[in-house]
Each structure stands twice: as structure tokens, then as C-alpha cells.
Amino acid sequence: MLPRLLTPRWVLLHLLVAVLFVATFFLGYWQLTKAENGGGAVNWSYALQWPLYGFMGLFFYGKMVKVELNRDPDEDEPGQEVVLYQRPRIDTTGDPELAAYNRYLAELNEKALRGRDGS
């Protein structure tokens, strides 16, 4: 399971999260110095908020890693689902103009399907 988190995409994501986590503490320290120099209540609140943003980001990143480790690796493979084609229904109730238009669309669809099948 661990090699899944060592792909180039995940390694870049790990590095990005680490850099951003450290950056939030630098930003919090910067706001703290501004607040201590008479910046006001806004700077005090940002001094507390930046580290909280960092921990919040780590929390959600941990959830993302947990989902990745519990994910079935084969679920992303193409061709696993069976897709059934359903022919469009023609609405003949109500507006006769709408019914004619729906019949016209159904004819176009049939022509397109015949052309795709090589008929």
C-alpha cells in the first residue's frame, strides 16, 4: 500500500503540503510581529488563524491519504462498468409540435447509430 504514496504525484503533494504547513507558521509569526508593534485586533486574529489553517490543512491531507490507502486500486481501470444504451422515448402526448420534433430527433439518432455500426 505504501508504494502508492510514493508515486511522483504523491511525492510532489507531500512536498507541497509540507511547504505550505511551514509557510502558515511563518505567516502567523509575521502577523504576530505586526500585532506586537501595534497592528491591532486584526493582526492578532491572523496570528492565531494562520497556524490553525496549517493544522486544518494537515488534517484534511491526512484524510486524503487515508482514503487513498483504503481505495481499491483497480476501481480506476477503464472498462469495468457495463453501459447499456437506452433508446430515447418519443413523447407523443401533449404538444403535437414537440412530438414531431422528438420523432425527428429519434430518426437522427437512428441514422447516427446505423452510420457508427457500419450499416
C-alpha positions in Angstrom: 0.0 0.0 0.0 2.8 2.4 0.8 4.3 2.5 -2.7 1.0 4.1 -3.8 2.0 7.2 -1.7 5.5 7.3 -3.3 4.4 7.9 -6.9 5.7 11.2 -8.4 2.3 12.8 -8.0 2.0 12.0 -4.3 5.7 12.9 -3.6 5.0 16.4 -5.0 1.8 16.6 -3.0 3.7 15.6 0.2 6.3 18.3 -0.5 3.6 20.9 -1.3 1.8 20.2 1.9 5.0 20.4 4.0 6.0 23.7 2.4 2.5 25.2 2.9 2.4 23.9 6.5 5.7 25.6 7.3 4.6 28.7 5.4 1.5 29.1 7.6 3.7 29.3 10.7 5.9 31.9 9.1 2.8 33.9 8.2 1.5 33.5 11.7 4.8 34.8 13.1 4.8 37.7 10.7 1.3 38.7 11.8 2.3 38.3 15.4 5.2 40.7 15.0 2.8 43.2 13.3 0.3 42.8 16.1 3.0 43.3 18.8 4.1 46.5 17.0 0.6 48.0 17.4 -1.1 46.4 14.5 -4.5 45.9 16.2 -7.0 43.2 16.6 -7.0 42.1 13.0 -3.3 41.2 13.2 -3.8 39.3 16.5 -6.6 37.3 14.9 -4.5 36.5 11.8 -1.6 35.5 14.1 -3.8 32.8 15.6 -5.6 31.9 12.3 -2.6 31.1 10.2 -1.3 28.2 12.3 -4.9 26.9 12.6 -5.1 26.9 8.8 -1.9 24.9 8.7 -3.3 22.2 11.1 -6.6 22.2 9.3 -4.7 21.5 6.0 -2.8 18.7 7.7 -6.0 17.2 9.0 -7.6 17.1 5.6 -4.4 15.9 3.9 -4.4 13.0 6.4 -8.0 12.2 5.5 -7.0 12.3 1.8 -4.1 9.9 2.5 -6.4 7.6 4.4 -8.8 7.4 1.6 -6.0 6.7 -0.9 -4.7 3.8 1.3 -8.2 2.3 1.6 -9.1 2.7 -2.0 -9.2 -0.3 -4.4 -6.5 0.4 -7.0 -8.5 -1.4 -9.7 -11.5 0.8 -9.5 -10.0 3.4 -11.8 -9.4 1.0 -14.6 -11.4 1.7 -17.7 -13.9 -0.8 -18.9 -15.1 -2.1 -15.6 -18.7 -0.9 -16.0 -21.3 -2.2 -18.3 -23.1 0.7 -20.1 -26.4 -0.2 -21.7 -27.8 2.0 -24.5 -31.3 3.1 -24.0 -33.2 4.3 -27.0 -34.8 7.7 -26.4 -38.6 7.6 -25.8 -40.8 9.7 -28.1 -43.2 11.9 -26.3 -46.4 11.8 -28.3 -48.6 13.2 -25.6 -49.4 16.9 -25.3 -47.9 19.2 -27.8 -48.0 17.8 -31.4 -45.2 20.1 -32.5 -43.0 18.7 -29.6 -43.9 15.1 -30.6 -42.9 15.8 -34.2 -39.6 17.3 -33.1 -38.9 14.3 -30.8 -39.6 11.9 -33.7 -37.2 13.9 -35.8 -34.5 13.6 -33.1 -35.2 9.9 -32.8 -34.7 9.5 -36.6 -31.4 11.4 -36.5 -30.3 9.2 -33.6 -31.1 6.0 -35.6 -29.2 7.3 -38.6 -26.2 8.1 -36.4 -26.3 4.6 -34.9 -26.5 2.9 -38.3 -23.6 5.0 -39.5 -21.5 4.1 -36.5 -22.2 0.4 -36.8 -21.2 0.5 -40.5 -24.7 -0.4 -41.7 
